[in-house]
Amino acid sequence: MRVIELAHIMAGPVAGMMLADMGADVVKVEKPTGDDTRRNTPHVNGVSAAFMMMNRNKRGVALDLKKEEARAVLRRLLADADVVIENYRQDTMQKLGLGYETLKADNPGLIYCAVSGFGRTGPYASRGGFDLVAQGMSGLMSITGEGPGRPPVKVGAPVSDITAGILAAMGVSAAYAHKLQTGEGQMVDTSLLEAAITHTYWQSAIAFATGVSPGPMGSAHPLNAPYQAFQTKDGWINIGAANQNNWVRLLGVIGAPELGTDPRFAENAGRMDHLDELTEALTAHFVTRSTEEWLEKLEEAGVPAGPVLSIMEMHEDPHVNAREMIVELDHPVAGMTKALGLPVKFGATPGSVTRHAPLLGEHTREVLAEAGYPAAEIEALIAGGAALVP
């Protein structure tokens, strides 16, 4: 699969990264100043850590699309591509003469993937979008936080950006399967708002059923209890005793059989109705031992549980490393760096992380030569500023 990525910051680059990790040839086309993420701190030897994270496994081309010659180059690249990914505002590509209908006429098999704030239809289609805005409008910020009456809180990770990129890659993959069968391309359209909305499945189910919007519950679950973080003697532990069997096992681990006969806690409905009291009762037991001690006992009993790790602790976790979720890359400027690995494993066609994030315009000559440009013409494009190299 040949992918031309006309995307910046996060959502579009996530889609390109996912496809690249699974084996697609992804060519990232940047403006002369580069993806804005290149300026995000922190830097490693002058190279943005954020840019390196989002753009590994891609080749890089730099074009000044304000110049007609550069737009002609891009159109030529797209004529042979399977996929184009862009996350500009609604009319940007049309203004460049590179709208979907134009490109479809050049390449009927082109899959045109548009990732935007609000999608390409509807009353908000022309608005720009950001993760924070999408989290607020999706309802996510109304269910995230410690509890009622507290200020709204966004999810710590930019979940709408990341999820939109994953949805885009999923949509492209489905469209590519259709193309392989029919030769036809199509538009794939997703947005940050829709990506954020997908994280409200449980809360939306409750609202549809009750007519009431659920609120924030800290780490607790809106449907089952106990399913949340509890403080221990030296930290925090997550307990997933969400069904009746695990609830009974948990009571055996903490030595509190009386809670199982308490009418408030005997069944899940009662535990949800008296969640604050349940949390208080269980915390009184958990604070008597360390997280490690509880984890050992809970594992022996078969109760799902896990520690609350910092990001650095997660990076060092033996299972995370056994699953190859931490990988190393040698960057020509930054040196040896680490990145997150591919979260999907394949038995027959394994993905891999092998290529460092490109320098600005690192592969301009290479990609243009593959597109049939003779060396003299490539050098003329570079000399005229339409194409750029490091």
C-alpha positions in Angstrom: 0.0 0.0 0.0 1.4 3.4 -1.0 0.2 6.2 1.3 0.8 9.9 0.9 0.4 11.6 4.2 -0.6 15.3 4.1 -1.1 15.5 7.8 0.3 17.3 10.8 0.3 17.3 14.6 -1.4 14.0 15.7 -4.6 12.5 14.4 -3.5 12.2 10.7 0.0 11.2 11.6 -1.3 8.5 13.9 -3.2 7.0 11.0 -0.1 7.1 8.8 2.0 5.6 11.6 -0.4 2.7 12.1 -0.4 1.9 8.4 3.4 2.3 8.2 3.9 0.0 11.2 1.8 -2.7 9.4 3.9 -2.5 6.3 2.5 0.4 4.1 5.0 2.6 2.3 4.0 6.0 3.8 5.4 9.2 2.4 4.9 12.2 4.6 4.7 15.4 2.7 5.6 18.5 4.8 5.5 22.2 4.3 8.8 24.1 4.1 8.8 24.8 7.9 7.8 21.2 8.6 5.1 19.6 10.7 4.3 21.9 13.6 5.2 19.0 16.0 8.8 19.5 15.0 8.8 22.5 17.3 7.3 20.8 20.3 9.5 20.3 23.3 11.3 18.4 24.7 14.0 18.0 22.1 16.7 15.3 21.9 19.8 16.9 20.3 17.6 19.4 18.7 15.0 16.9 17.4 11.4 17.0 18.8 10.6 13.9 20.8 6.9 14.3 19.9 7.7 14.4 16.1 9.9 11.3 16.4 7.2 9.4 18.2 4.5 10.1 15.7 6.4 9.8 12.4 8.7 6.7 12.6 8.5 4.3 9.7 7.7 7.0 7.2 9.8 8.6 4.4 9.8 12.4 4.3 9.3 14.8 1.4 9.1 18.6 1.8 7.1 20.7 -0.8 6.1 24.3 -0.9 2.5 23.9 -2.0 2.1 27.6 -2.5 4.1 27.0 -5.7 2.4 25.6 -8.7 5.3 23.4 -9.5 5.1 21.8 -6.0 1.3 21.2 -6.4 2.1 19.5 -9.8 4.6 17.2 -8.0 2.1 16.3 -5.4 -0.6 15.6 -7.9 1.8 13.3 -9.7 2.6 11.4 -6.5 -1.1 11.0 -5.8 -1.8 9.7 -9.3 0.0 6.4 -8.4 -0.9 6.3 -4.7 -3.4 3.9 -3.0 -4.2 6.3 -0.2 -4.0 10.0 0.7 -4.4 11.1 4.4 -5.1 14.8 5.1 -6.3 16.6 8.2 -6.6 20.2 6.8 -9.7 22.4 7.2 -12.6 21.5 5.0 -11.8 23.5 1.9 -8.0 23.6 2.0 -7.4 20.8 -0.5 -10.0 22.3 -2.9 -8.2 25.6 -2.8 -5.0 23.9 -3.8 -6.7 22.2 -6.7 -6.4 18.9 -5.0 -9.9 18.1 -3.8 -11.3 14.6 -3.8 -13.2 14.9 -7.1 -10.1 16.2 -8.9 -7.9 13.5 -7.5 -10.5 10.8 -8.1 -10.5 11.8 -11.8 -6.8 11.3 -11.9 -6.8 8.1 -9.9 -10.2 6.3 -9.6 -8.6 3.8 -7.1 -7.5 6.5 -4.7 -8.7 6.2 -1.1 -9.0 9.7 0.2 -8.9 9.7 4.0 -10.0 13.0 5.6 -9.5 13.4 9.4 -11.0 16.6 10.8 -12.4 18.2 13.9 -16.0 17.5 13.0 -16.2 15.6 9.8 -16.9 16.7 6.2 -20.7 17.0 6.6 -23.0 18.6 9.2 -23.3 22.1 10.6 -19.9 22.1 12.2 -18.0 20.8 9.1 -16.2 24.1 8.5 -14.9 24.4 12.1 -11.3 23.6 13.1 -11.1 21.1 15.8 -8.7 20.2 18.7 -8.7 17.3 21.1 -9.7 19.5 24.1 -12.7 20.8 22.2 -13.8 17.4 21.0 -13.5 15.9 24.5 -15.7 18.7 25.8 -18.4 18.5 23.1 -18.5 14.6 23.1 -19.5 14.5 26.8 -16.2 13.0 27.8 -15.2 15.9 30.1 -18.6 15.6 31.9 -17.8 12.0 33.0 -14.1 12.4 33.7 -12.9 13.6 37.1 -13.2 12.9 40.8 -17.0 13.5 41.2 -20.0 15.8 41.0 -19.4 19.5 41.6 -15.8 19.5 40.6 -14.3 21.3 37.6 -14.5 19.5 34.2 -11.4 17.4 33.5 -10.1 16.1 30.2 -8.6 12.7 29.8 -4.9 13.0 30.3 -4.0 11.5 26.9 -5.4 13.2 23.7 -7.8 10.3 23.2 -9.8 12.0 20.4 -6.7 12.6 18.4 -5.3 9.2 18.9 -8.6 7.4 18.4 -9.4 9.4 15.3 -6.1 8.2 13.8 -6.9 4.6 14.7 -10.4 4.9 13.2 -8.9 6.4 10.1 -6.4 3.6 9.7 -9.2 1.1 10.3 -11.4 2.8 7.6 -8.5 2.9 5.2 -7.9 -0.8 5.7 -11.5 -1.6 5.0 -11.5 0.7 1.9 -8.3 -1.0 0.7 -10.0 -4.4 1.0 -12.8 -3.1 -1.2 -10.3 -1.7 -3.6 -8.5 -5.0 -3.9 -11.8 -6.6 -4.9 -13.1 -3.9 -7.2 -10.3 -1.5 -8.1 -12.5 1.4 -6.7 -11.3 4.0 -4.3 -13.6 6.0 -2.0 -13.7 8.8 0.6 -13.0 7.8 4.2 -14.2 10.5 6.6 -13.8 10.5 10.4 -13.4 13.2 13.0 -12.1 14.0 16.5 -15.7 14.5 17.7 -16.8 11.1 16.6 -13.6 9.5 17.9 -14.3 11.0 21.3 -18.0 10.0 21.2 -17.0 6.3 20.8 -15.6 6.4 24.3 -19.0 7.1 25.8 -20.6 3.8 25.0 -21.4 2.8 28.6 -22.5 6.3 29.6 -24.6 6.8 26.5 -26.3 3.4 27.2 -27.2 4.7 30.7 -28.5 8.0 29.3 -30.6 6.3 26.6 -32.1 4.0 29.2 -32.7 6.5 32.0 -32.9 9.9 30.4 -30.3 11.1 32.8 -26.7 12.1 32.0 -24.1 10.2 34.1 -21.5 12.2 35.8 -17.8 11.7 36.8 -17.0 8.8 39.2 -13.2 9.1 39.6 -11.8 5.7 38.8 -15.0 3.8 39.5 -17.1 2.1 36.8 -20.6 3.3 35.9 -22.1 -0.2 35.9 -20.2 -2.5 38.2 -18.5 -2.4 41.6 -16.0 -2.8 43.0 -14.1 -1.8 39.8 -11.8 1.1 40.7 -8.5 2.2 42.3 -8.0 1.8 46.0 -5.3 3.3 48.2 -2.8 0.9 49.8 -0.2 1.3 52.4 2.3 2.6 49.9 0.4 3.5 46.7 -2.7 2.6 44.7 -4.1 -0.6 43.2 -6.8 -1.2 40.7 -9.3 -3.9 41.6 -11.5 -5.5 38.9 -14.0 -7.5 41.0 -16.8 -6.5 38.7 -18.8 -9.8 38.8 -20.2 -11.7 41.7 -17.6 -14.5 41.6 -14.7 -12.1 41.8 -16.5 -10.1 44.5 -16.7 -13.3 46.7 -13.0 -14.1 45.9 -12.1 -10.5 46.9 -13.8 -10.8 50.3 -11.8 -14.0 50.9 -8.5 -12.2 50.1 -9.1 -9.3 52.4 -10.7 -11.4 55.1 -14.1 -9.6 55.2 -16.8 -12.2 54.7 -19.2 -9.9 56.6 -19.3 -7.5 53.7 -20.8 -10.3 51.5 -23.8 -10.6 53.8 -24.3 -6.9 54.3 -27.6 -6.1 52.4 -26.0 -3.0 50.9 -23.2 -5.0 49.3 -24.5 -8.5 48.7 -25.4 -7.8 45.0 -24.0 -5.5 42.4 -27.0 -3.2 42.3 -26.6 -2.5 46.0 -22.9 -2.0 45.7 -23.5 0.6 43.0 -26.2 2.3 45.1 -23.8 2.5 48.1 -20.6 3.0 46.2 -19.1 5.6 48.6 -19.8 3.3 51.6 -18.3 0.3 49.8 -15.2 2.3 48.9 -14.7 3.3 52.5 -15.2 -0.2 53.8 -12.7 -1.7 51.3 -10.1 1.1 51.7 -9.9 0.3 55.4 -8.6 -3.1 54.5 -6.3 -2.1 51.5 -4.4 0.5 53.5 -3.1 -2.2 55.9 -0.8 -3.7 53.3 1.5 -2.7 50.4 0.5 -2.8 46.8 2.9 -5.6 46.1 1.5 -7.7 49.0 -2.0 -7.3 47.8 -1.1 -8.1 44.2 0.4 -11.4 45.2 -2.7 -12.4 47.2 -5.1 -11.2 44.6 -3.3 -13.1 41.8 -3.3 -16.3 43.9 -7.1 -15.9 44.3 -7.7 -15.1 40.6 -9.0 -11.6 41.3 -8.1 -9.2 38.4 -5.9 -6.5 39.8 -3.0 -4.3 38.8 -0.8 -1.5 40.1 -1.2 2.2 39.1 2.1 2.8 37.3 3.8 6.0 36.2 4.7 6.3 32.6 8.4 5.5 33.4 7.3 2.5 35.4 5.2 1.3 32.5 8.2 1.6 30.2 10.2 -0.7 32.5 7.4 -3.3 33.1 8.7 -6.7 32.0 5.4 -7.7 30.3 5.3 -4.4 28.3 8.8 -5.2 27.1 8.0 -8.8 26.4 5.2 -7.6 24.1 7.8 -5.4 22.3 5.9 -2.2 23.2 9.2 -0.4 23.8 11.5 -0.3 20.8 14.8 1.5 20.0 15.6 3.5 16.9 18.8 5.1 15.7 18.2 8.6 14.6 20.9 10.4 12.5 20.7 13.5 14.7 19.1 12.5 18.0 21.0 9.2 18.3 19.5 6.1 19.9 16.0 6.9 21.0 13.0 4.9 22.2 9.5 4.7 20.9 6.3 2.8 21.5 5.9 -0.4 19.5 3.1 -1.8 17.3 0.1 -2.7 19.5 -1.2 -5.3 17.0 0.6 -8.6 16.5 0.4 -10.7 13.3 1.2 -14.3 13.0 2.0 -14.3 9.2 2.7 -10.6 8.4 4.3 -9.1 11.5 4.6 -5.3 11.6 7.8 -3.7 12.8 9.4 -0.3 13.7 12.6 0.0 11.7 12.8 3.5 10.2 13.5 6.7 12.2 11.2 9.7 11.8 12.5 11.5 8.7 14.5 14.7 8.6 12.6 17.5 6.9 12.8 16.6 3.2 15.1 13.6 3.8 13.6 11.5 1.0 12.6 14.2 -1.4 15.1 13.2 -4.1 14.4 9.5 -3.6 10.6 9.8 -3.8 10.6 12.1 -6.8 13.0 9.8 -8.6 10.6 6.9 -8.0 7.8 9.1 -9.5 9.8 9.4 -12.7 11.4 12.8 -12.3 14.9 12.9 -13.9 17.7 14.1 -11.7 18.0 17.5 -13.5 14.4 18.2 -13.0 14.5 17.3 -9.3 17.5 19.6 -8.8 15.6 22.4 -10.7 12.6 21.9 -8.3 14.9 22.1 -5.3 16.7 25.2 -6.7 13.4 26.9 -7.3 12.2 26.2 -3.8 9.2 24.0 -4.8 10.9 21.0 -3.3 13.2 21.0 -0.2 16.0 18.7 1.1 17.9 18.8 4.4 
